[in-house]
Amino acid sequence: MDSFDYIVVGGGTAGCILAARLSEDPRRTVLLLEAGGTDRGFWVPIPAGFSKLLSGSAFNWRFNTVPEQNTYDREIVVPRGKGLGGSTLINGMIFVRGQPQDYDGWAQLGATGWGWDDVLPYFKKFETFEASDIDHSVRGGEGPINIVRVGERPVLAKAFIDAAAEAGFPRNPDYNGHDQEGFGPYQVNQKNGRRWTVVDGYLRPALSRPNLKVVTRAHALCLNLDGRRVTGVTYRHGGRQVSAAARGEVLLTAGAVQSPQLLELSGIGHPDTLKAAGIPVVHALTGVGNNYRDHFATRMNWRVKQPITLNEQTRGLALAKAVAQYFLTRTGILTLGTGLAHGFVKTRPGLAGPDVQYFFMHASYANAADRSLDHLPGMTIGVTQLRPQSVGSIHAVSADPFEPPAIKPNFLAVEEDRTCLVEGMRIARRIIDQPAMDPYRAFEMNPGPDVKTDADFLEFARRTGQTIYHPVGTCSMGIGPDAVVDPQLKVKGLDGLRVVDASVMPTIVSANTAAAVMMIAEKAADMIKAEAKSH
């Protein structure tokens, strides 16, 4: 059996950062296990390739939710990155930190040391924000993760931002600065027109270190325990079962879907859940797999009067020209991800910060499931509630580590979520109805002009809404009886095991979650290093 100081289970966003940071100390050996393959793929570095990656299985686990009544018994797709780099290989690259009160709320819930003033230095540490107007008091300029404003500025995006201003909303050139509220171009994880992943920023520069071993196609089966101490990991690799021992700690970084599943496969969880799955109880921990939250979104779209959208720019000769432009100059429509222009709004007076986020694109789907675009010009606004109160669960359903867990999001179960989403759609419609959009707006396709009442809007959301791929909270951090990890991210009641990924978030951040996960991993690396020095 191989032995290491640290074993990192999961080569996604947090896993790559931890492996790189912990292996900076040449005296410490690190094993990184990843169930998928490497990050090498034709579409991975091309930003517009996200649509291919999300609909394929080479870099995507392609989980599905359990059908639920709230969303008309639909199975909703829950993509998760597979391969070194995790979801930074397949996501829309949108970079959003969230609001200070998100993190101050964590601290108030018992996650001591995770307030905004505690985490801001880590956001600054990992980022290089390429901007001439960078505010160094809140933004970083020398980190491994590259961030740029979306370079393409089509006329429809400018009109959308102008329309928002006409509707009374502020412009905001840096929603990751002092205030999130307002409209402007999105910031994305890109460099020189290419997707910029945690492999690019962290792992690849570390691969030459002799104290770091990376094993791909290594599917974790269970954690190994000796009494209350986690001593290592058993995984399947090359058709055989392999065990690795951890002299120091096992760091579980498999994400909000698979981290709770692996804990339960190892007999760590709620006794009733384990019994139902046919798994013997090793360590009772009632909160494992609960507290699941995700961002639920609707997509409103309009027909556009002029042929100035991606719908026609991604076909025939126009597409051939775009491909040539990209490979010659790394510019053009192939640099676009899932969001062109942003909006963060408050749906009612008295809120401390925005509660709805908009994603504007000069494109519309004919079929959102397979991401095929309309043949006629169109534009879309994705509408999502930032702080959903509906809580679900993710649990193992059997002792088979290759069987996907049951994902039950419980979307729209709480009245506040329903009210917020409906008002967010109403505001989006009001923005598109402004004079700035008159030269471009033909008519509303979805939900359509016949949708007028709150009940109509809610029915549309239930029938068509999707997750926007931000699962969190299933190994929640805190001090209460249902917390899974403490503020040092150590699993309660066990030694030698921490969870470091989106699953530890006590509540969901008002943001796309990649940035927060990067921060969590950077802060965790410092905590682990500090504790190792003290021993």
Buried (B, 14 or more C-beta within 10 A) or exposed (E): EEEBBBBBBBBBBBBBBBBBBBBBBEEBBBBBBBBBBBBEBEBBBBBBBBBBBBBBEBBBBBBEBBEBEBBEEBEBBBBBBBBBBBBBBBBBBBBBBBBBBBBBBBBEBBBBEBBBEBBBEBBBBBBBBBBEEBEEEBBBEEBBBBBBBBBBEBEBBEBBBBBBBBBEBEEBEBBBBEBBBBBBBBBBBBBEBBBBBBBBBBBBEBBEBEBBBBBBBBEBBBBBBEEEEBBBBBBBBEEEEBBBBBBBBBBBBBBBBBBBBBBBBBBBBBBEBBEEBEBEBBBBBBBBBBBBBBBBBBBBBBBBEEEBBBBBBBEEEBBEEBBEBBEEEBBBBBBBBBBBBBBBBBBEEEEEBBBBBBBBBBBBBEEBEEBEBBEBBBBBBBBBBBBBBBBBBBBBBBBEBEEBBBBBBBBBBBEEBBBBBBBBBBBBBBBBBBEBBEEBBBEBBBBEEEBEEEEBBBBBBBEBBBBBBBBBBBBBBBEEEEBBBBBBBBBBEBBBBBBBBBBBBBBBBBBBBBBBBBBBBBBBBEBBBEEBEEE
